[in-house]
Amino acid sequence: MQNAAKRPALGELLSPATIKLQLSGQNRDAVLTELVALIPEIADRPEDRQTLLRALQERELLHSTGIGDGVALPHARNALVGLVDRPILVFGRHDGGIAYSAIDGAPAQLFFLLIAPTVTQHLAILARLGRILRDPKLRKALLSADNAEKVISLIRDAEAKM
């Protein structure tokens, strides 16, 4: 953990602008499109949004990023160099859940889309996310959080306990 000071905390990667508590898409691609639209850095760059969306869809074709327990961690297979200059995390919640080909067959309700400029950052953030999301209390709290600030607070608290 000697480089912990250099890596941003998961809570720092989220902002109210990158959180949507009521996703409306009725399938995986619609939800991915909603999540990509929340990334401020590429909001005015339609070609980059399409590049990211295609990369996410290709990754899902290889193997679902649905990790079970109602959670999906959509991310591209490789870092998308040049798309962003810092790691970005987007959180979305779908009240009804959507079929996501998760390992346990459960519909996904909690989505954490990750985009990072380097493979090292990408893998480190995915690993930390995966660890904190093993906690059923955190997942339950995320399902009932009533605002973006609460989501950020829950993620910060969970990571602090790691």
MDAnalysis code that builds the backbone (N, CA, C; Angstrom):
import MDAnalysis as mda
import numpy as np

u = mda.Universe.empty(486, n_residues=162, atom_resindex=np.repeat(np.arange(162), 3), trajectory=True)
u.add_TopologyAttr("name", ["N", "CA", "C"] * 162)
u.add_TopologyAttr("resid", np.arange(1, 163))
u.add_TopologyAttr("resname", ["MET", "GLN", "ASN", "ALA", "ALA", "LYS", "ARG", "PRO", "ALA", "LEU", "GLY", "GLU", "LEU", "LEU", "SER", "PRO", "ALA", "THR", "ILE", "LYS", "LEU", "GLN", "LEU", "SER", "GLY", "GLN", "ASN", "ARG", "ASP", "ALA", "VAL", "LEU", "THR", "GLU", "LEU", "VAL", "ALA", "LEU", "ILE", "PRO", "GLU", "ILE", "ALA", "ASP", "ARG", "PRO", "GLU", "ASP", "ARG", "GLN", "THR", "LEU", "LEU", "ARG", "ALA", "LEU", "GLN", "GLU", "ARG", "GLU", "LEU", "LEU", "HIS", "SER", "THR", "GLY", "ILE", "GLY", "ASP", "GLY", "VAL", "ALA", "LEU", "PRO", "HIS", "ALA", "ARG", "ASN", "ALA", "LEU", "VAL", "GLY", "LEU", "VAL", "ASP", "ARG", "PRO", "ILE", "LEU", "VAL", "PHE", "GLY", "ARG", "HIS", "ASP", "GLY", "GLY", "ILE", "ALA", "TYR", "SER", "ALA", "ILE", "ASP", "GLY", "ALA", "PRO", "ALA", "GLN", "LEU", "PHE", "PHE", "LEU", "LEU", "ILE", "ALA", "PRO", "THR", "VAL", "THR", "GLN", "HIS", "LEU", "ALA", "ILE", "LEU", "ALA", "ARG", "LEU", "GLY", "ARG", "ILE", "LEU", "ARG", "ASP", "PRO", "LYS", "LEU", "ARG", "LYS", "ALA", "LEU", "LEU", "SER", "ALA", "ASP", "ASN", "ALA", "GLU", "LYS", "VAL", "ILE", "SER", "LEU", "ILE", "ARG", "ASP", "ALA", "GLU", "ALA", "LYS", "MET"])
u.atoms.positions = np.array([
    [0.807, -1.198, 0.000],
    [0.000, 0.000, 0.000],
    [0.856, 1.270, 0.000],
    [2.114, 1.179, -0.331],
    [2.952, 2.373, -0.266],
    [2.543, 3.441, -1.263],
    [1.864, 3.094, -2.340],
    [1.464, 4.116, -3.295],
    [0.019, 4.565, -3.075],
    [-0.538, 4.277, -1.911],
    [-1.920, 4.660, -1.628],
    [-2.100, 6.178, -1.691],
    [-1.083, 6.935, -1.327],
    [-1.197, 8.391, -1.347],
    [-1.356, 8.920, -2.770],
    [-0.813, 8.211, -3.741],
    [-0.865, 8.670, -5.127],
    [-2.175, 8.324, -5.814],
    [-2.843, 7.306, -5.345],
    [-4.054, 6.875, -6.041],
    [-5.277, 7.552, -5.441],
    [-6.167, 8.040, -6.286],
    [-7.351, 8.712, -5.764],
    [-8.299, 7.707, -5.114],
    [-8.963, 8.147, -4.073],
    [-9.957, 7.313, -3.413],
    [-11.160, 7.165, -4.337],
    [-11.868, 6.053, -4.212],
    [-13.035, 5.811, -5.052],
    [-14.051, 6.944, -4.924],
    [-14.267, 7.428, -3.707],
    [-15.213, 8.518, -3.495],
    [-14.825, 9.794, -4.214],
    [-13.515, 9.988, -4.415],
    [-13.035, 11.176, -5.131],
    [-13.265, 11.063, -6.633],
    [-13.443, 9.853, -7.130],
    [-13.664, 9.649, -8.559],
    [-15.119, 9.900, -8.949],
    [-15.992, 9.927, -7.937],
    [-17.414, 10.184, -8.175],
    [-17.726, 11.647, -7.899],
    [-18.748, 12.148, -8.573],
    [-19.273, 13.474, -8.273],
    [-20.783, 13.401, -8.504],
    [-21.530, 14.347, -7.961],
    [-22.980, 14.313, -8.213],
    [-23.315, 14.263, -9.713],
    [-22.486, 14.875, -10.537],
    [-22.737, 14.878, -11.986],
    [-22.573, 13.492, -12.606],
    [-21.808, 12.608, -11.953],
    [-21.560, 11.276, -12.516],
    [-22.387, 10.193, -11.812],
    [-23.466, 10.616, -11.190],
    [-24.341, 9.676, -10.471],
    [-25.768, 9.864, -10.959],
    [-26.412, 8.763, -11.305],
    [-27.825, 8.800, -11.712],
    [-28.560, 7.700, -10.948],
    [-29.486, 8.106, -10.100],
    [-30.166, 7.155, -9.228],
    [-31.399, 6.517, -9.855],
    [-31.774, 6.968, -11.041],
    [-32.939, 6.370, -11.689],
    [-32.658, 6.134, -13.166],
    [-31.865, 5.102, -13.429],
    [-31.630, 4.725, -14.821],
    [-32.948, 4.226, -15.399],
    [-33.193, 4.538, -16.674],
    [-34.475, 4.157, -17.269],
    [-34.338, 3.138, -18.398],
    [-33.110, 2.863, -18.843],
    [-32.912, 1.915, -19.934],
    [-33.495, 0.551, -19.604],
    [-34.035, -0.107, -20.630],
    [-34.658, -1.409, -20.403],
    [-33.776, -2.580, -20.831],
    [-32.556, -2.263, -21.299],
    [-31.621, -3.327, -21.656],
    [-30.197, -2.823, -21.434],
    [-29.246, -3.727, -21.556],
    [-27.854, -3.407, -21.273],
    [-27.349, -2.225, -22.090],
    [-27.566, -2.235, -23.399],
    [-27.030, -1.162, -24.235],
    [-27.638, 0.190, -23.894],
    [-28.928, 0.222, -23.571],
    [-29.578, 1.482, -23.198],
    [-28.988, 2.025, -21.895],
    [-28.731, 1.137, -20.936],
    [-28.135, 1.564, -19.668],
    [-26.697, 2.044, -19.900],
    [-25.938, 1.328, -20.717],
    [-24.568, 1.773, -21.010],
    [-24.580, 3.165, -21.646],
    [-25.516, 3.402, -22.544],
    [-25.632, 4.718, -23.182],
    [-25.925, 5.793, -22.142],
    [-26.821, 5.501, -21.197],
    [-27.131, 6.460, -20.126],
    [-25.907, 6.758, -19.269],
    [-25.153, 5.715, -18.946],
    [-23.974, 5.895, -18.098],
    [-22.903, 6.720, -18.816],
    [-22.654, 6.415, -20.080],
    [-21.656, 7.154, -20.860],
    [-22.038, 8.632, -20.943],
    [-23.329, 8.914, -21.049],
    [-23.796, 10.304, -21.153],
    [-23.507, 11.115, -19.888],
    [-23.194, 10.443, -18.785],
    [-22.918, 11.141, -17.522],
    [-21.465, 11.590, -17.381],
    [-20.624, 11.264, -18.335],
    [-19.199, 11.612, -18.224],
    [-18.988, 13.025, -18.757],
    [-18.768, 13.996, -17.852],
    [-18.662, 15.390, -18.292],
    [-17.524, 15.629, -19.296],
    [-16.417, 14.932, -19.113],
    [-15.237, 15.162, -19.963],
    [-15.482, 14.871, -21.436],
    [-16.451, 14.025, -21.740],
    [-16.709, 13.706, -23.150],
    [-18.131, 14.092, -23.575],
    [-18.804, 14.895, -22.743],
    [-20.190, 15.277, -23.030],
    [-20.324, 15.978, -24.376],
    [-19.344, 16.789, -24.727],
    [-19.429, 17.535, -25.991],
    [-18.563, 16.914, -27.085],
    [-18.245, 15.631, -26.914],
    [-17.416, 14.924, -27.910],
    [-18.134, 13.644, -28.335],
    [-19.116, 13.762, -29.248],
    [-19.928, 12.595, -29.634],
    [-19.105, 11.426, -30.171],
    [-17.999, 11.708, -30.877],
    [-17.176, 10.603, -31.399],
    [-16.558, 9.816, -30.250],
    [-16.107, 10.518, -29.212],
    [-15.512, 9.836, -28.058],
    [-16.560, 9.045, -27.280],
    [-17.774, 9.606, -27.176],
    [-18.848, 8.852, -26.507],
    [-19.128, 7.558, -27.269],
    [-19.155, 7.625, -28.590],
    [-19.392, 6.430, -29.408],
    [-18.242, 5.431, -29.281],
    [-17.011, 5.936, -29.267],
    [-15.841, 5.062, -29.105],
    [-15.930, 4.310, -27.781],
    [-16.246, 5.026, -26.716],
    [-16.366, 4.399, -25.399],
    [-17.517, 3.402, -25.377],
    [-18.657, 3.784, -25.912],
    [-19.814, 2.890, -25.923],
    [-19.494, 1.602, -26.686],
    [-18.843, 1.732, -27.833],
    [-18.450, 0.544, -28.612],
    [-17.490, -0.340, -27.816],
    [-16.518, 0.285, -27.141],
    [-15.554, -0.485, -26.340],
    [-16.263, -1.224, -25.199],
    [-17.229, -0.577, -24.580],
    [-17.983, -1.216, -23.493],
    [-18.811, -2.387, -24.024],
    [-19.450, -2.194, -25.165],
    [-20.262, -3.258, -25.760],
    [-19.390, -4.442, -26.180],
    [-18.216, -4.155, -26.754],
    [-17.300, -5.238, -27.138],
    [-16.851, -6.017, -25.917],
    [-16.584, -5.316, -24.816],
    [-16.164, -5.974, -23.573],
    [-17.268, -6.899, -23.068],
    [-18.504, -6.452, -23.138],
    [-19.624, -7.275, -22.680],
    [-19.786, -8.525, -23.540],
    [-19.453, -8.421, -24.822],
    [-19.540, -9.592, -25.704],
    [-18.499, -10.641, -25.326],
    [-17.332, -10.195, -24.850],
    [-16.289, -11.135, -24.408],
    [-16.740, -11.895, -23.171],
    [-17.225, -11.151, -22.192],
    [-17.668, -11.730, -20.927],
    [-18.393, -10.636, -20.168],
    [-19.548, -10.952, -19.626],
    [-20.327, -9.945, -18.915],
    [-19.533, -9.360, -17.751],
    [-19.722, -8.060, -17.532],
    [-19.114, -7.414, -16.372],
    [-20.084, -7.421, -15.188],
    [-21.168, -8.192, -15.324],
    [-22.072, -8.393, -14.195],
    [-21.389, -9.337, -13.217],
    [-21.060, -8.832, -12.029],
    [-20.275, -9.634, -11.081],
    [-21.156, -10.388, -10.088],
    [-22.473, -10.245, -10.225],
    [-23.387, -10.936, -9.322],
    [-23.891, -10.017, -8.228],
    [-24.842, -10.517, -7.465],
    [-25.443, -9.758, -6.363],
    [-26.027, -8.434, -6.826],
    [-26.476, -8.370, -8.096],
    [-27.100, -7.156, -8.603],
    [-26.139, -6.060, -9.011],
    [-24.868, -6.399, -9.160],
    [-23.836, -5.397, -9.461],
    [-23.206, -5.658, -10.827],
    [-22.986, -4.582, -11.580],
    [-22.237, -4.658, -12.836],
    [-21.164, -3.574, -12.820],
    [-19.995, -3.923, -13.335],
    [-18.859, -2.998, -13.398],
    [-18.450, -2.782, -14.854],
    [-19.293, -2.125, -15.656],
    [-18.930, -1.949, -17.064],
    [-17.614, -1.180, -17.210],
    [-16.762, -1.724, -18.037],
    [-15.469, -1.099, -18.321],
    [-14.970, -1.658, -19.644],
    [-14.109, -0.910, -20.272],
    [-13.517, -1.379, -21.525],
    [-12.429, -2.387, -21.200],
    [-12.128, -3.258, -22.145],
    [-11.129, -4.296, -21.913],
    [-9.751, -3.689, -21.705],
    [-9.461, -2.641, -22.442],
    [-8.165, -1.958, -22.336],
    [-8.393, -0.495, -21.981],
    [-7.371, 0.134, -21.440],
    [-7.470, 1.565, -21.158],
    [-7.636, 2.291, -22.491],
    [-8.479, 3.289, -22.494],
    [-8.719, 4.059, -23.708],
    [-7.851, 5.313, -23.655],
    [-6.621, 5.153, -24.077],
    [-5.628, 6.218, -23.996],
    [-6.110, 7.424, -24.787],
    [-6.024, 8.596, -24.157],
    [-6.386, 9.833, -24.821],
    [-7.845, 10.235, -24.642],
    [-8.677, 9.323, -24.181],
    [-10.092, 9.653, -24.011],
    [-10.308, 10.549, -22.791],
    [-9.653, 10.195, -21.697],
    [-9.716, 11.004, -20.474],
    [-8.304, 11.105, -19.903],
    [-8.076, 12.141, -19.097],
    [-6.737, 12.296, -18.522],
    [-6.677, 11.933, -17.046],
    [-7.800, 11.473, -16.511],
    [-7.842, 10.995, -15.121],
    [-8.905, 9.910, -15.038],
    [-8.817, 9.036, -14.041],
    [-9.844, 8.001, -13.901],
    [-11.202, 8.636, -13.578],
    [-12.242, 8.053, -14.137],
    [-13.604, 8.533, -13.894],
    [-14.474, 7.337, -13.549],
    [-15.296, 7.534, -12.544],
    [-16.236, 6.510, -12.112],
    [-17.634, 7.103, -12.234],
    [-18.542, 6.353, -12.835],
    [-19.933, 6.757, -12.980],
    [-20.772, 5.710, -12.244],
    [-21.720, 6.183, -11.455],
    [-22.610, 5.262, -10.738],
    [-24.035, 5.451, -11.237],
    [-24.688, 4.345, -11.507],
    [-26.092, 4.384, -11.866],
    [-26.845, 3.289, -11.136],
    [-28.103, 3.581, -10.841],
    [-28.955, 2.599, -10.167],
    [-30.231, 2.417, -10.981],
    [-30.595, 1.168, -11.161],
    [-31.812, 0.827, -11.903],
    [-32.741, 0.118, -10.933],
    [-33.847, 0.758, -10.591],
    [-34.726, 0.214, -9.551],
    [-35.249, -1.182, -9.869],
    [-35.638, -1.420, -11.119],
    [-36.181, -2.733, -11.473],
    [-35.113, -3.763, -11.788],
    [-33.920, -3.295, -12.118],
    [-32.851, -4.197, -12.534],
    [-33.046, -4.620, -13.980],
    [-31.940, -4.933, -14.649],
    [-32.009, -5.417, -16.028],
    [-31.176, -6.680, -16.170],
    [-31.574, -7.516, -17.104],
    [-30.812, -8.732, -17.382],
    [-29.419, -8.319, -17.834],
    [-28.392, -8.921, -17.236],
    [-27.022, -8.495, -17.531],
    [-26.067, -9.678, -17.694],
    [-26.589, -10.865, -17.806],
    [-25.753, -12.067, -17.948],
    [-24.725, -12.185, -16.826],
    [-25.139, -11.803, -15.629],
    [-24.239, -11.899, -14.477],
    [-23.999, -13.360, -14.136],
    [-22.916, -13.608, -13.450],
    [-22.503, -14.967, -13.114],
    [-23.585, -15.699, -12.317],
    [-24.358, -14.967, -11.484],
    [-25.405, -15.612, -10.683],
    [-26.791, -15.503, -11.325],
    [-26.864, -14.886, -12.507],
    [-28.128, -14.755, -13.213],
    [-29.036, -13.653, -12.681],
    [-28.634, -12.992, -11.610],
    [-29.459, -11.930, -11.024],
    [-29.417, -10.684, -11.906],
    [-30.546, -9.967, -12.001],
    [-30.533, -8.720, -12.766],
    [-29.630, -7.689, -12.079],
    [-29.009, -6.842, -12.881],
    [-28.123, -5.800, -12.332],
    [-28.941, -4.565, -11.987],
    [-28.691, -4.028, -10.806],
    [-29.338, -2.798, -10.358],
    [-28.323, -1.703, -10.068],
    [-27.121, -2.098, -9.674],
    [-26.065, -1.144, -9.330],
    [-24.985, -1.212, -10.398],
    [-24.687, -0.074, -11.001],
    [-23.718, -0.016, -12.102],
    [-22.607, 0.968, -11.760],
    [-21.384, 0.518, -11.896],
    [-20.222, 1.391, -11.744],
    [-19.436, 1.325, -13.047],
    [-19.550, 2.357, -13.864],
    [-18.798, 2.420, -15.116],
    [-17.448, 3.053, -14.816],
    [-16.399, 2.398, -15.265],
    [-15.042, 2.892, -15.030],
    [-14.355, 3.180, -16.352],
    [-13.699, 4.337, -16.400],
    [-12.813, 4.642, -17.506],
    [-11.558, 5.254, -16.899],
    [-10.404, 4.762, -17.322],
    [-9.132, 5.250, -16.782],
    [-8.135, 5.403, -17.923],
    [-7.193, 6.344, -17.784],
    [-6.227, 6.569, -18.855],
    [-5.106, 5.533, -18.921],
    [-4.894, 4.759, -17.842],
    [-3.838, 3.746, -17.877],
    [-4.370, 2.401, -17.392],
    [-3.762, 1.347, -17.855],
    [-4.151, -0.008, -17.450],
    [-3.938, -0.190, -15.951],
    [-2.844, 0.335, -15.423],
    [-2.544, 0.194, -13.996],
    [-3.648, 0.801, -13.141],
    [-4.064, 2.017, -13.481],
    [-5.146, 2.666, -12.729],
    [-6.440, 1.870, -12.883],
    [-6.719, 1.463, -14.092],
    [-7.928, 0.718, -14.427],
    [-8.044, -0.529, -13.537],
    [-6.995, -1.322, -13.493],
    [-7.015, -2.572, -12.729],
    [-7.088, -2.322, -11.226],
    [-6.358, -1.315, -10.742],
    [-6.353, -1.018, -9.308],
    [-7.739, -0.565, -8.846],
    [-8.383, 0.269, -9.631],
    [-9.709, 0.769, -9.262],
    [-10.736, -0.356, -9.324],
    [-10.673, -1.177, -10.373],
    [-11.590, -2.320, -10.469],
    [-11.442, -3.240, -9.260],
    [-10.217, -3.494, -8.858],
    [-9.972, -4.380, -7.717],
    [-10.563, -3.790, -6.437],
    [-10.339, -2.496, -6.209],
    [-10.873, -1.855, -5.000],
    [-12.398, -1.851, -5.013],
    [-12.980, -1.550, -6.165],
    [-14.436, -1.568, -6.282],
    [-14.988, -2.959, -5.976],
    [-14.383, -3.957, -6.586],
    [-14.820, -5.331, -6.366],
    [-14.775, -5.715, -4.898],
    [-13.720, -5.266, -4.207],
    [-13.586, -5.590, -2.777],
    [-14.689, -4.949, -1.946],
    [-14.933, -3.661, -2.139],
    [-15.937, -3.018, -1.278],
    [-17.351, -3.505, -1.600],
    [-17.589, -3.882, -2.860],
    [-18.933, -4.301, -3.255],
    [-19.268, -5.727, -2.828],
    [-18.316, -6.424, -2.223],
    [-18.617, -7.741, -1.646],
    [-19.501, -7.614, -0.412],
    [-19.516, -6.432, 0.174],
    [-20.248, -6.197, 1.419],
    [-21.752, -6.032, 1.144],
    [-22.575, -6.985, 1.610],
    [-24.020, -6.889, 1.355],
    [-24.646, -5.636, 1.976],
    [-24.091, -5.149, 3.092],
    [-24.637, -3.939, 3.725],
    [-24.430, -2.727, 2.819],
    [-23.281, -2.649, 2.170],
    [-23.014, -1.540, 1.253],
    [-23.971, -1.611, 0.064],
    [-24.118, -2.797, -0.510],
    [-25.019, -2.930, -1.663],
    [-26.442, -2.521, -1.289],
    [-26.897, -2.953, -0.131],
    [-28.244, -2.602, 0.325],
    [-28.365, -1.088, 0.529],
    [-27.353, -0.487, 1.121],
    [-27.374, 0.964, 1.354],
    [-27.375, 1.732, 0.028],
    [-26.622, 1.250, -0.959],
    [-26.599, 1.916, -2.266],
    [-27.967, 1.826, -2.946],
    [-28.669, 0.739, -2.720],
    [-30.002, 0.573, -3.307],
    [-31.012, 1.548, -2.714],
    [-30.773, 1.998, -1.499],
    [-31.739, 2.894, -0.860],
    [-31.240, 4.328, -0.716],
    [-30.025, 4.626, -1.143],
    [-29.502, 6.000, -1.043],
    [-30.433, 6.939, -1.796],
    [-30.772, 8.075, -1.166],
    [-31.756, 8.963, -1.789],
    [-31.139, 10.156, -2.513],
    [-29.810, 10.279, -2.475],
    [-29.184, 11.360, -3.241],
    [-27.725, 11.016, -3.551],
    [-27.146, 11.769, -4.464],
    [-25.783, 11.501, -4.929],
    [-24.757, 11.638, -3.813],
    [-24.940, 12.625, -2.956],
    [-23.980, 12.831, -1.858],
    [-23.938, 11.614, -0.941],
    [-25.094, 10.986, -0.722],
    [-25.158, 9.791, 0.122],
    [-24.383, 8.641, -0.527],
    [-24.497, 8.498, -1.848],
    [-23.753, 7.459, -2.562],
    [-22.251, 7.675, -2.363],
    [-21.800, 8.906, -2.550],
    [-20.372, 9.216, -2.401],
    [-19.918, 8.923, -0.976],
    [-20.717, 9.308, 0.000],
    [-20.395, 9.067, 1.408],
    [-20.299, 7.563, 1.709],
    [-21.235, 6.787, 1.179],
    [-21.218, 5.331, 1.402],
    [-19.945, 4.708, 0.812],
    [-19.568, 5.137, -0.388],
    [-18.368, 4.604, -1.042],
    [-17.122, 5.000, -0.250],
    [-17.058, 6.255, 0.177],
    [-15.903, 6.720, 0.980],
    [-15.774, 5.903, 2.270],
    [-16.895, 5.733, 2.964],
    [-16.876, 4.988, 4.226],
    [-16.449, 3.536, 4.010],
    [-16.980, 2.927, 2.972],
    [-16.643, 1.526, 2.682],
    [-15.164, 1.379, 2.361],
    [-14.621, 2.294, 1.585],
    [-13.203, 2.203, 1.244],
    [-12.323, 2.461, 2.457],
    [-12.749, 3.365, 3.332],
    [-11.972, 3.662, 4.541],
    [-11.851, 2.437, 5.444],
    [-12.852, 1.567, 5.395],
    [-12.844, 0.359, 6.237],
    [-11.986, -0.763, 5.649],
    [-11.571, -0.619, 4.388],
    [-10.789, -1.687, 3.732],
    [-9.430, -1.857, 4.368],
])
